[in-house]
Structures are given as structure tokens and as C-alpha cells.
Amino acid sequence: MGTSVLMIERHYSHLQVIQAIEQLRGANTRKLIEADSKAADNYPSKKQAQKNEALKIGAVLA
């Protein structure tokens, strides 16, 4: 596109690479959702749904 490496470095050099990777992965977002019980109740993860199902089955068998 004609943008020099120097201009790209000037524009993006302030970014923290590790933080950007984590943001793109959505790890922090998932942690926040799991920490908020209201959101977790409305949008349970597959792992949480499996745990809940196992607890229900365990309660029925006991």
C-alpha cells in the first residue's frame, strides 16, 4: 500500500504485543463473563453446562 516501515512503527509502536494477542483471543472477555454470575447464568459455557449436568445426574443417583 506504499506505507513505509518507519511510518508503521511510529503509528503502532505504542501497542503492547502480548496484550493485543490476549485481546484478540478474547481470554479477558471470557474471564469477565465467567466472573459475572448474571452473565454466566444467561450464557453458560459448554464446560459449565457439562458440570451442571453431571451435578444433576449425581444428585439423582444419590
GITADA-V98751 format. One record per pair of residues at least 4 apart in sequence whose ideal C-beta (glycine too) atoms are under 7 Angstrom apart, sorted by sequence separation. I is the first residue (numbers start at 1). J is the second residue. D is the distance in whole Angstrom. If there is no record, write none. Layout:
i/j/d
I/J/D
I/J/D
This chain:
i/j/d
3/7/5
5/9/6
6/10/6
7/11/6
8/12/6
9/13/5
16/20/7
17/21/6
18/22/6
19/23/6
20/24/6
21/25/6
26/30/6
27/31/6
28/32/6
29/33/6
30/34/6
31/35/6
32/36/6
36/40/6
37/41/6
38/42/7
39/43/6
40/44/6
44/48/4
45/49/7
46/50/6
47/51/6
48/52/6
49/53/6
50/54/6
51/55/6
52/56/6
53/57/6
54/58/6
55/59/6
56/60/6
57/61/6
58/62/6
3/8/6
15/20/6
22/27/5
23/28/7
44/49/5
22/28/6
33/39/5
34/40/6
33/40/6
40/48/7
33/43/7
